[in-house]
Amino acid sequence: MDWLNAQRCVPESVTVVLEATGIYHENLAYGLHEAGVSVCMANPCRVREFAHGMDILNKNDAVDAFVLACYGELKPPAVWVPPSPEVRKLRALLRQRDALREDVQRTVNRLEKANSTSTPQEVIRSLERTKSWLNEELARIEKLITDHTDNDPGLKADLDLLKSIKGVKDQVGREMLALLKDGTFKSASQVAAYLGLTPVEKTSGSSVRGRPHMSKTGPSGVRAKLYVAALTASRWNKQAKAIYERLVAKGKAKKAALGAVMRKLVHLCFGVLKTRLPWDENYVATA
């Protein structure tokens, strides 16, 4: 802000384009927004592709700033709207839960190796205490997540809408709630693209015939949870099951069919939050 003031810029007349870099951009984004600056979030992969299209191969702070300025001028992303404090808290709790799960698994792996080697008992007991503490902390965070979504009327109403979809339960529902209430996405297709669920095709003439596959960009953790939900939905969700069986009957690989079911679940989640209506299994979209 000091630099903007030195340039005699009015905050309301300024648009800042940022790359969404995990969580590291958040403090800057919130600070700029609170100061009245319009903030746009750019997908780092798209920005890099844009740079390559301009024949810019170098990467440093000055070059990145120039590329982002050009990107914002030629392909301006939508203005970012920060999520509510309740959603921000949910996202932070979910991140902490996932980190603890990874820590638990790492400790379990280390304990298994220790028990299979001549590791001193003092080290084994230390690992056992660490695993016990991590599991206790994980259970505490899980309870905080449940209490947070149960005790906030808005979050509870949204989660109930998401859970009306067969295949979407608490875990996936909370992940989608934290994602969709971010305010970044204007359509279900944007969400699917962000999660890396859109098919990518590589063909050229008659010689290059790559099989279409999911782009798999975006957060892999959310995508993994959606995959588990798709396994259930492909059996019990009438709409998802129809998509899965139709694609398999056409000779598509089962994983490709499940990818289509994952995209369908994203569209259904986006739809119930947008319409504020529970999922209707017998609903048929009209043109």
C-alpha positions as CSV (number, residue, x, y, z in Angstrom):
1,M,0.0,0.0,0.0
2,D,2.9,2.3,0.6
3,W,4.0,1.9,-3.0
4,L,0.5,2.5,-4.3
5,N,0.3,5.7,-2.2
6,A,3.7,6.8,-3.5
7,Q,2.3,6.5,-7.0
8,R,-0.7,8.5,-5.9
9,C,-3.1,5.7,-6.8
10,V,-6.6,5.6,-5.5
11,P,-7.1,2.1,-4.1
12,E,-10.6,1.8,-5.7
13,S,-9.0,2.4,-9.2
14,V,-6.4,-0.3,-8.8
15,T,-6.7,-4.0,-9.8
16,V,-4.0,-6.4,-8.5
17,V,-3.5,-9.8,-10.2
18,L,-2.1,-12.5,-7.9
19,E,-1.2,-16.1,-8.5
20,A,-3.1,-18.4,-6.2
21,T,-0.1,-20.0,-4.4
22,G,-1.5,-22.4,-1.9
23,I,-2.1,-20.3,1.2
24,Y,0.8,-17.9,0.9
25,H,-1.2,-15.3,-1.1
26,E,-4.0,-15.1,1.4
27,N,-2.8,-12.4,3.8
28,L,-1.8,-10.1,0.9
29,A,-5.2,-10.7,-0.8
30,Y,-7.2,-10.0,2.3
31,G,-5.1,-6.9,3.1
32,L,-5.6,-5.5,-0.4
33,H,-9.3,-6.2,-0.4
34,E,-9.8,-4.5,3.0
35,A,-7.9,-1.5,1.6
36,G,-10.4,-1.2,-1.3
37,V,-8.2,-2.7,-4.0
38,S,-9.8,-5.1,-6.6
39,V,-8.0,-8.4,-6.4
40,C,-8.0,-11.1,-9.1
41,M,-6.7,-14.6,-8.6
42,A,-4.9,-16.2,-11.5
43,N,-4.2,-19.9,-11.9
44,P,-0.4,-20.3,-11.9
45,C,-0.5,-23.0,-14.6
46,R,-2.5,-20.7,-16.9
47,V,-0.1,-17.8,-16.3
48,R,2.9,-19.9,-17.1
49,E,1.2,-21.2,-20.4
50,F,0.5,-17.5,-21.2
51,A,4.1,-16.6,-20.7
52,H,5.3,-19.5,-22.9
53,G,2.8,-18.2,-25.6
54,M,4.6,-14.8,-25.4
55,D,8.0,-16.7,-25.8
56,I,9.0,-15.7,-22.2
57,L,11.0,-18.6,-20.8
58,N,12.8,-16.8,-18.0
59,K,11.3,-16.8,-14.5
60,N,12.2,-14.3,-11.8
61,D,10.3,-11.7,-9.8
62,A,10.5,-8.9,-12.4
63,V,9.5,-11.2,-15.3
64,D,6.7,-12.7,-13.3
65,A,5.3,-9.3,-12.4
66,F,5.4,-8.3,-16.1
67,V,3.7,-11.5,-17.2
68,L,0.9,-11.1,-14.5
69,A,0.4,-7.5,-15.6
70,C,0.0,-8.6,-19.3
71,Y,-2.2,-11.5,-18.3
72,G,-4.5,-9.2,-16.2
73,E,-4.7,-6.8,-19.1
74,L,-5.4,-9.3,-21.9
75,K,-7.2,-12.1,-19.9
76,P,-8.5,-10.4,-16.8
77,P,-9.7,-13.0,-14.2
78,A,-12.9,-12.4,-12.2
79,V,-12.6,-10.1,-9.2
80,W,-12.0,-12.1,-6.1
81,V,-14.6,-12.1,-3.4
82,P,-13.2,-13.2,0.0
83,P,-15.1,-16.0,1.8
84,S,-16.8,-15.3,5.1
85,P,-15.0,-15.7,8.4
86,E,-17.0,-18.9,9.0
87,V,-15.8,-20.5,5.7
88,R,-12.2,-19.3,6.3
89,K,-12.3,-21.1,9.7
90,L,-13.7,-24.3,8.1
91,R,-10.9,-24.3,5.5
92,A,-8.2,-23.8,8.1
93,L,-9.6,-26.7,10.2
94,L,-9.8,-28.9,7.2
95,R,-6.2,-28.1,6.3
96,Q,-5.1,-28.9,9.9
97,R,-7.0,-32.2,9.8
98,D,-5.4,-33.3,6.6
99,A,-1.9,-32.3,7.9
100,L,-2.5,-34.4,11.0
101,R,-3.6,-37.3,9.0
102,E,-0.4,-37.2,7.0
103,D,1.6,-36.9,10.2
104,V,-0.1,-39.9,11.7
105,Q,0.6,-42.0,8.6
106,R,4.2,-40.9,8.5
107,T,4.6,-41.9,12.2
108,V,2.9,-45.3,11.6
109,N,5.3,-46.0,8.8
110,R,8.3,-45.1,10.9
111,L,7.0,-47.3,13.7
112,E,6.6,-50.2,11.4
113,K,10.2,-49.8,10.2
114,A,11.4,-49.4,13.7
115,N,9.7,-52.6,14.8
116,S,11.2,-54.5,11.9
117,T,14.8,-53.4,12.7
118,S,17.1,-53.3,15.7
119,T,15.8,-49.9,16.8
120,P,16.2,-49.1,20.5
121,Q,13.1,-49.5,22.6
122,E,13.4,-45.9,23.7
123,V,12.9,-44.7,20.1
124,I,10.0,-47.1,19.6
125,R,8.2,-45.9,22.8
126,S,8.8,-42.3,21.6
127,L,7.1,-43.1,18.3
128,E,4.2,-44.8,20.1
129,R,3.7,-41.7,22.2
130,T,3.9,-39.5,19.2
131,K,1.3,-41.6,17.4
132,S,-1.0,-41.6,20.4
133,W,-0.8,-37.8,20.7
134,L,-1.3,-37.2,17.0
135,N,-4.4,-39.4,17.0
136,E,-5.8,-37.5,20.1
137,E,-5.2,-34.2,18.4
138,L,-6.8,-35.5,15.1
139,A,-9.9,-36.5,17.0
140,R,-10.0,-33.1,18.7
141,I,-9.8,-31.3,15.3
142,E,-12.4,-33.6,13.8
143,K,-14.8,-32.6,16.7
144,L,-14.0,-29.0,16.1
145,I,-14.9,-29.4,12.4
146,T,-18.2,-31.1,13.3
147,D,-19.1,-28.6,16.0
148,H,-18.3,-25.7,13.6
149,T,-20.6,-26.9,10.8
150,D,-23.3,-28.0,13.2
151,N,-23.4,-24.8,15.2
152,D,-23.3,-22.3,12.4
153,P,-26.8,-22.0,10.8
154,G,-25.6,-21.0,7.4
155,L,-22.9,-23.8,7.1
156,K,-25.3,-26.4,8.5
157,A,-28.0,-25.5,5.9
158,D,-25.5,-25.6,3.1
159,L,-24.0,-28.9,4.3
160,D,-27.5,-30.4,4.6
161,L,-28.2,-29.4,0.9
162,L,-24.9,-31.0,-0.2
163,K,-25.6,-34.2,1.8
164,S,-29.0,-34.5,0.1
165,I,-27.0,-35.8,-2.9
166,K,-26.5,-39.6,-2.8
167,G,-22.7,-40.2,-2.6
168,V,-22.0,-37.0,-0.8
169,K,-21.5,-37.4,3.0
170,D,-20.0,-35.3,5.7
171,Q,-16.3,-35.5,4.6
172,V,-16.9,-34.7,0.9
173,G,-19.7,-32.3,1.8
174,R,-17.4,-30.2,4.1
175,E,-14.7,-30.2,1.4
176,M,-17.1,-29.0,-1.2
177,L,-18.6,-26.4,1.2
178,A,-15.2,-24.9,1.9
179,L,-14.4,-24.8,-1.8
180,L,-17.7,-23.6,-3.3
181,K,-18.4,-20.9,-0.6
182,D,-15.0,-19.4,-1.5
183,G,-16.7,-16.9,-3.9
184,T,-14.2,-17.6,-6.7
185,F,-16.3,-19.8,-9.0
186,K,-19.1,-18.6,-11.2
187,S,-20.0,-22.0,-12.7
188,A,-19.7,-25.7,-12.0
189,S,-17.5,-26.0,-15.1
190,Q,-15.0,-23.6,-13.5
191,V,-15.0,-25.7,-10.3
192,A,-14.5,-29.0,-12.3
193,A,-11.6,-27.3,-14.2
194,Y,-10.0,-26.1,-11.0
195,L,-10.2,-29.6,-9.5
196,G,-8.5,-31.1,-12.6
197,L,-11.6,-33.1,-13.6
198,T,-11.9,-31.8,-17.2
199,P,-10.8,-34.2,-19.9
200,V,-7.6,-33.4,-21.8
201,E,-7.3,-34.6,-25.4
202,K,-4.0,-34.8,-27.3
203,T,-4.5,-35.6,-31.0
204,S,-2.9,-34.3,-34.2
205,G,-3.5,-35.6,-37.7
206,S,-3.5,-39.3,-37.9
207,S,-0.3,-40.0,-36.1
208,V,-0.9,-38.6,-32.6
209,R,-3.8,-40.3,-30.8
210,G,-3.4,-39.9,-27.1
211,R,-6.2,-41.2,-24.9
212,P,-8.2,-38.4,-23.2
213,H,-7.4,-38.1,-19.5
214,M,-8.2,-35.9,-16.6
215,S,-5.9,-32.9,-16.4
216,K,-5.4,-33.5,-12.6
217,T,-4.5,-29.9,-11.8
218,G,-5.7,-28.3,-8.6
219,P,-5.9,-29.8,-5.1
220,S,-5.3,-33.6,-5.2
221,G,-6.7,-34.1,-1.7
222,V,-10.2,-32.9,-2.7
223,R,-10.0,-34.9,-5.9
224,A,-9.2,-38.1,-4.0
225,K,-12.2,-37.6,-1.7
226,L,-14.4,-37.0,-4.7
227,Y,-13.1,-40.2,-6.2
228,V,-14.3,-42.2,-3.2
229,A,-17.7,-40.4,-3.3
230,A,-17.9,-41.3,-7.0
231,L,-17.5,-45.0,-6.2
232,T,-20.6,-44.8,-4.0
233,A,-22.5,-42.6,-6.4
234,S,-21.9,-44.8,-9.4
235,R,-23.9,-47.5,-7.5
236,W,-26.6,-45.7,-5.6
237,N,-27.1,-42.3,-7.3
238,K,-29.5,-42.8,-10.2
239,Q,-28.1,-39.9,-12.3
240,A,-24.5,-40.8,-11.7
241,K,-25.1,-44.5,-12.2
242,A,-26.7,-43.8,-15.6
243,I,-23.6,-41.8,-16.7
244,Y,-21.2,-44.5,-15.4
245,E,-23.0,-47.4,-17.1
246,R,-23.5,-45.5,-20.4
247,L,-19.8,-44.7,-20.7
248,V,-18.7,-48.3,-19.7
249,A,-21.1,-49.7,-22.3
250,K,-19.4,-47.5,-24.9
251,G,-16.1,-49.1,-24.1
252,K,-14.7,-46.4,-21.8
253,A,-12.3,-47.4,-19.0
254,K,-14.0,-47.6,-15.6
255,K,-11.7,-45.0,-14.2
256,A,-12.7,-42.6,-17.1
257,A,-16.3,-43.3,-16.3
258,L,-15.7,-42.5,-12.6
259,G,-14.0,-39.3,-13.7
260,A,-17.3,-38.3,-15.4
261,V,-19.2,-39.2,-12.2
262,M,-16.8,-37.0,-10.2
263,R,-17.6,-34.1,-12.6
264,K,-21.3,-34.8,-12.2
265,L,-21.1,-34.7,-8.4
266,V,-19.3,-31.3,-8.7
267,H,-22.2,-30.0,-10.9
268,L,-24.8,-31.4,-8.5
269,C,-23.0,-29.8,-5.5
270,F,-22.8,-26.4,-7.3
271,G,-26.5,-26.7,-8.3
272,V,-28.0,-27.3,-4.9
273,L,-26.1,-24.4,-3.3
274,K,-27.1,-22.1,-6.2
275,T,-30.8,-23.0,-6.2
276,R,-31.0,-23.6,-2.5
277,L,-33.1,-26.7,-3.2
278,P,-32.2,-30.3,-2.1
279,W,-31.1,-32.7,-4.8
280,D,-34.0,-34.3,-6.7
281,E,-33.0,-37.7,-8.0
282,N,-35.7,-37.7,-10.6
283,Y,-34.9,-34.2,-11.9
284,V,-34.2,-34.0,-15.6
285,A,-32.6,-30.9,-16.9
286,T,-34.3,-29.3,-19.9
287,A,-32.6,-27.4,-22.7
